[in-house]
Amino acid sequence: MNFEPEMHETNATPTSHAESSVFRVLVCASRPEMIALTALLEASDGRCRCIVSNDVDEFRGRLLEDRCEVVLVSEEDLDRSLADDVRRLQPHGSVVVAAPTVDVDGIRRAMQLGATDFLSGPMSAEEVERRIEAAARRSRERVEHEERMHRLRSLSRRLEAEARAAEDLESAETSEEVPTETAGPETTSEPPFEGGSDQVRKLDEVAMCSEFRTLIRQELDVEDLLRTALEFLLVKTGPTNAAVYLAGGDESFGLGAYVNCDLPRKSVEPMLRRLCDEACPAVAEHIDVLRFEDAKDFVSECELGPEVSADLEMVAVPCHHDGECFAVMFLFRDSEHGFEDETAQVLGALRSILAEQLATLIRVHNRLENAWPDAPADDEDTDEDLGWDDLAA
């Protein structure tokens, strides 16, 4: 059961190294099913090289010593502590979980701990090898993607430095050739490398979007996804209060996350409710990032109390994917420290990526719930327990 969408192989950088055809798999063989899977991999055509640890303690040590593409671990051995160790020590490795049987709770827990695939039941050597190789290719593609982003960022910084040096040189030459007292009103100076500056901005935006997409694609839990996304956004926008509302059924919305910069959630609770009930459905119909010119009047009508200033600047960000609004973000802070025009560009570039990942989580969630319902199919409450409403609550 693969948790991640297929990554396009056209993004991979071809290599001629013989070692590149061999995938390294770090196995925690503390359970019978793990020993069996190791035997199947070792019986394959040699594309998978297994590094086997007999218990969890030895396995933790191997995480630090050996670089690998795939981390193969039993469902019973995987917990939050071990998952954190894997993410810290093998940041590019794909975690594959195995168990004799599978159920919804086990799959959901594996997803939350960062697993990319779940192996269960009797499997042939060919199937095991195919699934492990798919996970290994994703790991290598992540590494190659980060290397490309590093090169793009380096190129962007170099172009920006060259453009600034050219501007300084042009300014110095202009001041020497045309003295201030003789310069007439018709004397003009075109900014040098204007196209280069645009190219730098485009490269910066491409690098930012790629970094954001890579970061949030690792999150398969809604709460972790929102936390990671907001942390990234706040680095770009600066300190701000922010609320994210997730779309539910019947055009309703629910508060998914709130970031407190200088306004605790309790102090602005009436405003958050009005944003949810009144603003979200209206904002969801727009496709542009919106800046509210009447935010002061709106805040005043919410009667938040004297401790909350009504002089707030507010920005609304609808997040659409395939024509559907999956979330609406509101950012607000004191108008004295209002939002720059560049903030709208950043939010506009990143919001569709967030919506795309939310859509992926919804598909996975609905598929799991519909395949293994917790209640009998004829239970009247079953339909109310399925779908996105629970996540948006």
Buried (B, 14 or more C-beta within 10 A) or exposed (E): BEBBEEBEEEEEEEEEEEEEEBBBBBBBBBBEBBBBBBEBBBEBEEEBBBBBBEEBEEBBEBBEEEEBBBBBBBBBBBEEEBBEBBBEBBEBBBBBBBBBEBEEEBBBBBBBBBBBBBBBEEBEBEEBBEBBBBBBBBBBBBBBBBEBBEEBBEBBEEBBEEBEEBBEEBEEEEEEEEEEEEEEEEEEEEEBBEEBBEBBBEBBBBBBBBBBBBBBBBBBBBEBBBBBBBEBBBEBBEEBBBBBBBBBEEEBBBBBBBBEBEBEEEBBBBBBEBBBEEBBBEBBEBEEBBBBEEBBEBBEEBEBEEEBBBEBBBBBBBBBBEEEBBBBBBBBBBBEEEBEEEBBBBBBBBBBBBBBBBBBBBEBBEEBBEEEBEEEEEEEEBEEEBBBBBBBE
